Amino acid sequence: KKKKKDKKDEQIEELNDRLKRQMAEFENFRKRSEKEKSQMFDMGAKTIVEKILPVIDNFERGLAAVPDDKKDDPFITGMDKVYKQMLTELDAVGVKPIECVGQEFDPDFHNAVMQVENDELESGTVAQELQKGYMYKDSVVRHSMVSVVQ
């Protein structure tokens, strides 16, 4: 009788161990799936943001080209409101412009396309932003295109 009980106890222990391992495996799978789903969403959102940025650039170029005497035109005012609304919505989902002018050049955020002479700024400082860069949450969507002091 004692041997049979030992065998049953061993079997119970083995089944309990297998159950615990499978529960741990399932928990790991659930966490991994959540993480992958979140990463896929962020990747998709980043792709959409990349496609919207040229539209923002065109708004900025268009609004910058409006002469001062036409700034009160209802059409221009409307376009400015649409532009500001787009920026507000992008900001709400985590898209932020990269600050660069006057900052130290950082290749993780800036893409240097020119070097300039400037006695007022230190060497390696961003002197001018040629194209705005943007971040989505913690990752760079587009690097700032800049000129850097020699």
C-alpha positions as CSV (number, residue, x, y, z in Angstrom):
1,K,0.0,0.0,0.0
2,K,2.8,2.4,0.9
3,K,4.5,2.0,-2.5
4,K,1.2,2.8,-4.3
5,K,0.7,5.9,-2.3
6,D,4.3,7.1,-3.0
7,K,3.6,6.5,-6.7
8,K,0.4,8.5,-6.5
9,D,2.1,11.3,-4.6
10,E,4.9,11.4,-7.2
11,Q,2.3,11.6,-9.9
12,I,0.4,14.3,-8.1
13,E,3.7,16.3,-7.6
14,E,4.6,15.8,-11.3
15,L,1.1,17.0,-12.4
16,N,1.2,20.0,-10.1
17,D,4.7,20.9,-11.4
18,R,3.5,20.6,-15.0
19,L,0.4,22.7,-14.2
20,K,2.5,25.5,-12.6
21,R,5.0,25.5,-15.5
22,Q,2.1,25.7,-18.0
23,M,0.5,28.6,-16.0
24,A,3.9,30.4,-16.0
25,E,4.3,29.8,-19.7
26,F,0.8,31.1,-20.4
27,E,1.5,34.2,-18.3
28,N,4.7,34.9,-20.2
29,F,2.9,34.4,-23.5
30,R,0.2,36.9,-22.4
31,K,2.7,39.5,-21.4
32,R,4.7,39.0,-24.6
33,S,1.5,39.3,-26.7
34,E,0.6,42.5,-25.0
35,K,4.0,44.0,-25.6
36,E,4.0,43.0,-29.3
37,K,0.5,44.4,-29.8
38,S,1.7,47.7,-28.2
39,Q,4.8,47.8,-30.4
40,M,2.8,47.1,-33.5
41,F,0.4,49.9,-32.7
42,D,3.3,52.3,-32.1
43,M,4.9,51.3,-35.4
44,G,1.7,51.9,-37.3
45,A,1.2,55.3,-35.6
46,K,4.7,56.3,-36.4
47,T,4.2,55.4,-40.1
48,I,1.1,57.6,-40.2
49,V,2.9,60.4,-38.5
50,E,5.7,60.1,-41.1
51,K,3.1,60.6,-43.8
52,I,1.5,63.6,-42.1
53,L,4.8,65.5,-41.5
54,P,5.2,66.7,-45.1
55,V,1.6,68.2,-44.9
56,I,2.7,70.1,-41.8
57,D,5.8,71.3,-43.6
58,N,3.7,72.6,-46.5
59,F,1.3,74.4,-44.2
60,E,4.3,76.1,-42.6
61,R,5.9,77.1,-45.9
62,G,2.5,78.3,-47.2
63,L,1.7,80.4,-44.1
64,A,5.3,81.8,-44.0
65,A,4.9,83.0,-47.6
66,V,1.7,85.0,-46.9
67,P,2.5,88.8,-47.1
68,D,1.7,90.8,-43.9
69,D,-1.2,92.7,-45.6
70,K,-3.0,89.4,-46.4
71,K,-2.7,87.8,-43.0
72,D,-6.2,88.8,-42.0
73,D,-7.8,87.3,-45.1
74,P,-10.5,84.8,-43.9
75,F,-9.0,82.0,-46.1
76,I,-5.5,82.5,-44.5
77,T,-7.0,82.6,-41.0
78,G,-8.9,79.4,-41.7
79,M,-5.7,77.6,-43.0
80,D,-3.8,78.8,-39.9
81,K,-6.5,77.4,-37.7
82,V,-6.4,74.0,-39.5
83,Y,-2.6,74.0,-39.1
84,K,-2.8,74.8,-35.4
85,Q,-5.5,72.1,-34.9
86,M,-3.3,69.5,-36.6
87,L,-0.3,70.4,-34.3
88,T,-2.6,70.2,-31.3
89,E,-3.9,66.8,-32.2
90,L,-0.4,65.5,-33.0
91,D,0.8,66.8,-29.6
92,A,-2.1,65.0,-27.9
93,V,-1.0,61.6,-29.3
94,G,2.6,62.2,-28.4
95,V,4.2,63.8,-31.4
96,K,6.5,66.7,-30.4
97,P,8.9,68.8,-32.4
98,I,12.6,68.4,-31.6
99,E,14.2,71.5,-30.1
100,C,17.5,72.2,-31.7
101,V,18.5,75.8,-32.3
102,G,21.1,76.8,-29.7
103,Q,21.4,73.2,-28.5
104,E,24.6,71.1,-28.8
105,F,24.6,69.0,-32.0
106,D,23.3,65.4,-31.2
107,P,23.4,62.9,-34.1
108,D,20.6,61.0,-32.3
109,F,18.2,63.9,-33.0
110,H,19.9,66.1,-35.6
111,N,21.0,65.6,-39.2
112,A,23.8,68.2,-40.0
113,V,23.7,69.2,-43.6
114,M,25.8,72.4,-43.4
115,Q,28.6,73.9,-41.3
116,V,28.6,77.7,-40.7
117,E,30.8,80.2,-39.0
118,N,29.3,82.0,-36.0
119,D,31.3,84.0,-33.4
120,E,28.3,84.1,-31.1
121,L,27.8,80.4,-30.7
122,E,30.2,77.6,-29.6
123,S,31.6,75.1,-32.0
124,G,29.2,72.1,-32.3
125,T,26.1,74.1,-31.6
126,V,23.1,74.0,-33.9
127,A,22.9,77.5,-35.5
128,Q,19.8,77.0,-37.7
129,E,17.0,74.6,-38.3
130,L,16.5,73.9,-41.9
131,Q,13.7,71.3,-41.5
132,K,11.8,70.5,-38.2
133,G,12.4,67.1,-36.6
134,Y,9.8,65.3,-34.7
135,M,9.6,62.6,-32.0
136,Y,6.8,60.2,-31.4
137,K,6.8,59.3,-27.7
138,D,10.4,58.3,-27.1
139,S,11.5,57.6,-30.7
140,V,12.6,59.9,-33.5
141,V,10.2,60.0,-36.5
142,R,12.3,62.5,-38.4
143,H,15.7,64.0,-37.5
144,S,16.0,67.8,-37.5
145,M,17.9,69.0,-40.5
146,V,20.3,71.6,-39.2
147,S,23.4,73.7,-39.8
148,V,26.1,73.5,-37.2
149,V,28.7,76.0,-36.0
150,Q,32.3,74.9,-37.0
